[in-house]
Amino acid sequence: MREVAIVAFAQSAHRRDTAEVSEVEMLMPVLHEVLGQVGLTAGEIDFTCSGSSDYLAGRAFSFTMALDGVGAWPPITESHVEMDGAWALYEAWVKILTGEARTALVYAYGKSSPGALRDVLTRQLDPYYVAPLWPDSVSLAALQAQALIDAGVTSEPELAAVAARGRTAVSSRSGADADDYVVRPLRRRDCPPISDGAAAVVLASRDTARGLCERPAWIRGMDHRIEAHSLGVRDLADSPSTRLAAQRAGAFDAPVDTAELHAPFSCQEVVLRRALRLDDAVNVNPSGGALAANPVMATGLIRLGEAAARIHRGQSDRALAHATSGPCLQQNLVAVLEGS
């Protein structure tokens, strides 16, 4: 099987509100930066794939407008997923594995600030039994947190420690209101900040990657799995899909030194650590993770990019990256990256 590597990663500054700029204006500097890192133009990329959500943008086929940031000429081979950009990266990875491309540009973006994100995310729920009840995303995460506490897996002080570590990694929200309950047992500090932002990576096959990056982050394995759609038949204190995806990706074949986990809520990091068998020797979310910045539809791609960037800089030799989509860790993607 062909070897594929992440050779470049860039992301925007993630802000609470970007009303003054469009998605295209937010995305263009990121695309210019990531292509500049490898000295390529959009016309020299074999395949382009993006991830975003029309529900967030509030209009159909919103991703076609973002293509203005890539450039309308020369014509490109392009695809799109209505999911986090991590799944766009998966599609691009498969494209290179099959020999249909040597290089790929993957980007994702999201603007959560214009609408009520907690309500928008209910559109992911079962349309017959769950969505009509209109449970918002924070309330569902609170059910997951309570399930963990009831099972004796964690406690509110332990969740506070998880949140504090994530927010210490970067300058993030703090203050007296951080201790206020949003939905018990989740406090404000346990929940992700509203963030607008974009990210992009460049993938390349082995024969091309060496010429584009001094220390490529080789994708040794990647897999994604999904839980049952109905929350009532799941054990919210566990994540079998994450465990299976990690096994199929080869995450348990050798120890990892870094893990970038897409855990928008502090309780979800607890679930993921257990499913991925991560002990205290692993540097978990050195970037701060989703508790530091959560640009919906780009957060998972950023986890892959951050893990790859640490390999590029020589700060990691074998890293695990995780992305999730849906309520309570419903769908999970795991990738293993190595530097050489």
C-alpha positions as CSV (number, residue, x, y, z in Angstrom):
1,M,0.0,0.0,0.0
2,R,1.3,3.5,-0.9
3,E,2.6,5.6,2.0
4,V,1.0,9.0,2.6
5,A,2.1,11.8,4.8
6,I,0.8,15.1,6.1
7,V,3.4,17.6,4.9
8,A,1.9,21.0,5.9
9,F,-0.7,22.4,8.3
10,A,-2.1,25.9,8.9
11,Q,-5.0,27.3,10.8
12,S,-6.6,30.7,11.4
13,A,-6.8,32.6,14.6
14,H,-10.0,31.3,16.2
15,R,-12.3,34.1,17.3
16,R,-15.6,34.4,19.2
17,D,-17.2,36.4,16.4
18,T,-16.1,37.0,12.9
19,A,-19.2,38.9,11.6
20,E,-17.0,41.3,9.7
21,V,-15.5,38.6,7.4
22,S,-17.1,35.9,5.2
23,E,-16.1,32.3,5.2
24,V,-14.0,32.9,2.0
25,E,-12.2,35.8,3.6
26,M,-11.5,33.7,6.7
27,L,-10.3,30.8,4.6
28,M,-8.1,32.4,2.0
29,P,-5.1,33.3,4.2
30,V,-5.1,29.8,5.6
31,L,-5.0,28.3,2.1
32,H,-2.2,30.6,1.0
33,E,-0.2,29.8,4.1
34,V,-0.5,26.0,3.8
35,L,0.4,26.0,0.1
36,G,3.2,28.4,0.7
37,Q,4.8,26.0,3.2
38,V,5.3,23.4,0.4
39,G,5.8,25.9,-2.4
40,L,2.8,24.7,-4.4
41,T,-0.1,26.5,-6.1
42,A,-3.7,25.3,-6.1
43,G,-3.2,24.3,-9.8
44,E,-0.4,21.9,-8.8
45,I,-2.6,20.0,-6.3
46,D,-4.1,16.8,-7.7
47,F,-7.1,16.6,-5.5
48,T,-8.9,19.0,-3.2
49,C,-11.4,18.1,-0.5
50,S,-13.3,20.2,2.0
51,G,-15.5,19.8,5.1
52,S,-18.2,22.1,6.3
53,S,-21.9,22.3,7.2
54,D,-24.7,24.1,5.4
55,Y,-26.6,24.1,8.7
56,L,-24.0,26.4,10.2
57,A,-23.8,28.6,7.2
58,G,-27.6,28.8,6.8
59,R,-27.7,28.2,3.1
60,A,-27.6,25.3,0.7
61,F,-24.3,24.3,-1.1
62,S,-22.4,26.9,0.9
63,F,-19.1,25.1,0.2
64,T,-19.2,26.2,-3.4
65,M,-18.7,29.8,-2.3
66,A,-15.6,28.7,-0.3
67,L,-14.1,27.3,-3.5
68,D,-13.5,31.0,-4.4
69,G,-10.7,30.9,-1.9
70,V,-9.1,28.0,-3.7
71,G,-9.4,29.7,-7.1
72,A,-11.7,29.1,-10.1
73,W,-8.9,28.6,-12.6
74,P,-7.4,26.3,-13.6
75,P,-10.1,23.7,-13.1
76,I,-9.5,21.3,-10.2
77,T,-10.6,17.8,-9.1
78,E,-12.7,18.6,-6.0
79,S,-14.9,16.9,-3.4
80,H,-16.8,17.8,-0.3
81,V,-18.0,16.1,2.9
82,E,-20.8,17.5,5.1
83,M,-18.8,16.6,8.1
84,D,-15.7,17.7,10.0
85,G,-12.7,18.2,7.8
86,A,-11.0,15.1,9.4
87,W,-13.4,13.0,7.2
88,A,-12.4,15.1,4.2
89,L,-8.8,14.1,5.0
90,Y,-9.8,10.5,5.1
91,E,-11.3,10.8,1.6
92,A,-8.1,12.4,0.3
93,W,-6.0,9.8,2.0
94,V,-7.9,7.0,0.2
95,K,-7.6,9.0,-3.1
96,I,-3.8,8.9,-2.8
97,L,-3.7,5.3,-1.6
98,T,-5.5,4.2,-4.8
99,G,-3.0,6.0,-7.0
100,E,-5.5,8.6,-8.3
101,A,-3.5,11.5,-6.8
102,R,0.0,12.3,-5.5
103,T,-0.9,15.4,-3.6
104,A,-4.1,16.6,-1.9
105,L,-5.3,19.8,-0.3
106,V,-7.8,19.4,2.6
107,Y,-9.5,22.3,4.3
108,A,-12.4,22.9,6.7
109,Y,-14.1,25.9,8.2
110,G,-17.0,26.8,10.4
111,K,-18.7,29.9,11.8
112,S,-20.6,29.1,14.9
113,S,-21.2,32.6,16.1
114,P,-24.1,33.7,13.9
115,G,-26.7,31.2,15.2
116,A,-27.7,29.2,18.3
117,L,-25.1,26.4,18.0
118,R,-26.7,24.3,20.7
119,D,-30.0,24.1,18.8
120,V,-28.4,23.8,15.4
121,L,-26.7,20.6,16.4
122,T,-30.0,18.9,17.3
123,R,-30.4,18.4,13.5
124,Q,-27.9,15.5,13.9
125,L,-30.3,13.5,16.1
126,D,-32.7,10.7,15.3
127,P,-35.5,12.6,13.5
128,Y,-38.3,10.4,14.9
129,Y,-37.6,9.7,18.6
130,V,-34.9,12.2,19.8
131,A,-34.9,15.4,17.7
132,P,-38.6,16.2,18.5
133,L,-37.6,16.4,22.2
134,W,-35.1,19.1,21.1
135,P,-32.3,18.2,23.5
136,D,-29.4,20.6,22.9
137,S,-25.8,19.5,22.6
138,V,-24.8,20.6,26.1
139,S,-27.7,18.8,27.8
140,L,-26.7,15.6,26.0
141,A,-23.1,16.0,27.0
142,A,-24.3,16.5,30.6
143,L,-26.1,13.1,30.4
144,Q,-22.8,11.6,29.4
145,A,-20.9,13.3,32.2
146,Q,-23.5,12.2,34.8
147,A,-23.3,8.6,33.4
148,L,-19.5,8.7,34.1
149,I,-20.0,10.1,37.6
150,D,-22.7,7.5,38.4
151,A,-20.4,4.7,37.2
152,G,-17.6,6.0,39.5
153,V,-15.3,6.7,36.6
154,T,-14.8,10.4,37.3
155,S,-16.0,13.2,39.5
156,E,-16.6,17.0,39.1
157,P,-13.2,17.9,40.6
158,E,-11.5,15.6,38.0
159,L,-13.5,17.2,35.2
160,A,-12.3,20.6,36.5
161,A,-8.7,19.4,36.2
162,V,-9.2,18.3,32.6
163,A,-10.7,21.6,31.7
164,A,-8.0,23.6,33.5
165,R,-5.3,21.7,31.6
166,G,-6.9,22.4,28.3
167,R,-7.3,26.1,29.0
168,T,-3.8,26.4,30.4
169,A,-2.3,25.4,27.1
170,V,-3.5,28.6,25.5
171,S,-5.0,31.9,26.5
172,S,-8.6,31.1,26.9
173,R,-11.8,32.0,28.7
174,S,-11.5,32.3,32.4
175,G,-13.2,34.2,35.2
176,A,-15.8,33.8,37.9
177,D,-18.5,32.6,35.5
178,A,-16.3,29.5,34.6
179,D,-17.6,27.9,37.8
180,D,-21.3,28.4,36.9
181,Y,-23.3,25.4,35.9
182,V,-24.5,25.4,32.3
183,V,-26.3,22.0,32.6
184,R,-25.5,20.1,35.8
185,P,-22.9,18.5,36.2
186,L,-21.2,20.5,33.5
187,R,-19.9,23.9,34.4
188,R,-19.0,26.6,31.9
189,R,-15.3,25.6,32.0
190,D,-16.3,22.1,31.0
191,C,-17.9,23.3,27.7
192,P,-16.2,24.4,24.5
193,P,-16.0,28.1,23.6
194,I,-17.9,29.4,20.6
195,S,-15.2,29.7,17.9
196,D,-15.1,30.8,14.2
197,G,-12.1,29.5,12.3
198,A,-10.6,27.5,9.5
199,A,-7.8,25.0,8.9
200,A,-6.0,23.2,6.1
201,V,-3.4,20.5,5.5
202,V,-1.5,19.2,2.5
203,L,-1.1,15.4,1.9
204,A,1.5,13.8,-0.4
205,S,2.5,10.3,-1.4
206,R,5.9,9.0,-0.5
207,D,7.6,9.9,-3.8
208,T,6.5,13.5,-3.4
209,A,6.4,14.1,0.4
210,R,10.2,14.0,0.8
211,G,10.7,16.9,-1.5
212,L,8.0,19.0,0.2
213,C,8.7,18.5,3.9
214,E,11.9,17.8,5.8
215,R,10.2,15.5,8.3
216,P,6.8,14.3,7.0
217,A,4.1,13.0,9.4
218,W,3.5,9.5,7.8
219,I,-0.1,8.2,8.2
220,R,0.5,4.7,9.4
221,G,-3.2,3.9,9.8
222,M,-6.6,5.5,9.9
223,D,-10.1,4.2,10.5
224,H,-13.5,5.6,11.6
225,R,-16.5,3.8,13.2
226,I,-19.9,4.8,14.4
227,E,-22.1,4.0,17.4
228,A,-25.8,3.2,17.3
229,H,-27.9,6.2,16.3
230,S,-30.2,5.9,19.3
231,L,-28.7,7.3,22.5
232,G,-30.9,4.9,24.5
233,V,-29.1,1.8,23.4
234,R,-25.6,3.1,24.1
235,D,-23.4,3.1,27.1
236,L,-22.5,6.8,27.3
237,A,-19.7,6.1,29.7
238,D,-17.8,4.1,27.0
239,S,-16.9,4.4,23.3
240,P,-16.5,1.1,21.6
241,S,-16.3,2.8,18.2
242,T,-13.2,4.7,19.2
243,R,-11.6,1.6,20.5
244,L,-12.4,-0.3,17.3
245,A,-11.2,2.5,15.1
246,A,-7.9,2.7,17.1
247,Q,-7.4,-1.0,16.8
248,R,-7.9,-1.0,13.1
249,A,-5.6,2.0,12.7
250,G,-2.8,0.2,14.6
251,A,-2.9,2.6,17.6
252,F,-2.3,-0.3,20.0
253,D,0.6,-1.9,18.1
254,A,3.2,0.4,19.8
255,P,3.1,3.2,22.4
256,V,2.4,6.8,21.3
257,D,4.0,9.9,22.9
258,T,1.3,12.4,21.9
259,A,-2.5,12.3,21.5
260,E,-4.6,15.1,20.1
261,L,-8.2,14.3,21.1
262,H,-11.3,15.9,19.8
263,A,-13.2,16.2,23.1
264,P,-15.5,19.3,23.1
265,F,-16.5,18.6,26.7
266,S,-14.2,17.7,29.6
267,C,-16.1,14.4,30.3
268,Q,-15.5,13.2,26.7
269,E,-11.7,13.3,27.3
270,V,-12.2,10.9,30.1
271,V,-14.1,8.5,27.8
272,L,-11.5,8.8,25.1
273,R,-8.5,8.2,27.4
274,R,-10.1,5.0,28.6
275,A,-11.0,3.8,25.1
276,L,-7.6,4.6,23.7
277,R,-5.7,3.2,26.7
278,L,-3.8,6.5,27.3
279,D,-1.8,6.7,30.5
280,D,0.0,9.7,32.1
281,A,3.1,9.1,30.0
282,V,1.2,10.4,26.9
283,N,1.1,14.1,26.3
284,V,-2.6,14.6,25.7
285,N,-3.8,17.8,23.9
286,P,-0.7,19.9,24.2
287,S,-2.5,22.4,21.8
288,G,-5.3,22.8,24.3
289,G,-7.8,20.8,22.3
290,A,-11.4,21.7,21.7
291,L,-11.7,23.2,25.1
292,A,-9.4,26.0,24.0
293,A,-10.9,26.5,20.5
294,N,-13.8,24.7,18.8
295,P,-14.4,25.9,15.3
296,V,-17.1,23.3,14.5
297,M,-16.4,21.3,11.3
298,A,-12.6,22.2,11.6
299,T,-11.8,21.0,15.1
300,G,-11.2,17.4,14.2
301,L,-9.0,18.3,11.2
302,I,-7.0,20.6,13.6
303,R,-6.3,17.6,15.8
304,L,-4.7,15.8,12.9
305,G,-2.9,19.0,11.9
306,E,-1.6,19.7,15.4
307,A,-0.3,16.1,15.8
308,A,1.4,16.3,12.4
309,A,2.9,19.7,13.2
310,R,4.6,18.3,16.4
311,I,6.1,15.6,14.3
312,H,7.3,18.2,11.7
313,R,9.0,20.1,14.5
314,G,10.6,17.0,16.0
315,Q,8.5,17.2,19.2
316,S,6.9,13.8,18.6
317,D,7.8,10.5,17.0
318,R,4.5,8.6,17.1
319,A,1.3,10.5,17.6
320,L,-2.4,9.6,17.8
321,A,-5.1,12.0,16.4
322,H,-8.8,11.7,17.0
323,A,-11.9,13.4,15.6
324,T,-15.5,13.0,16.4
325,S,-18.9,13.9,15.0
326,G,-22.4,13.8,16.4
327,P,-23.8,13.8,19.9
328,C,-21.8,12.1,22.8
329,L,-19.0,10.9,20.6
330,Q,-21.3,9.1,18.2
331,Q,-18.8,8.8,15.3
332,N,-15.1,8.6,15.8
333,L,-12.0,8.7,13.6
334,V,-8.5,7.7,14.8
335,A,-5.2,8.1,12.9
336,V,-1.7,7.1,13.8
337,L,1.1,9.4,12.6
338,E,4.9,8.8,12.7
339,G,8.0,10.8,11.9
340,S,11.1,9.4,10.3
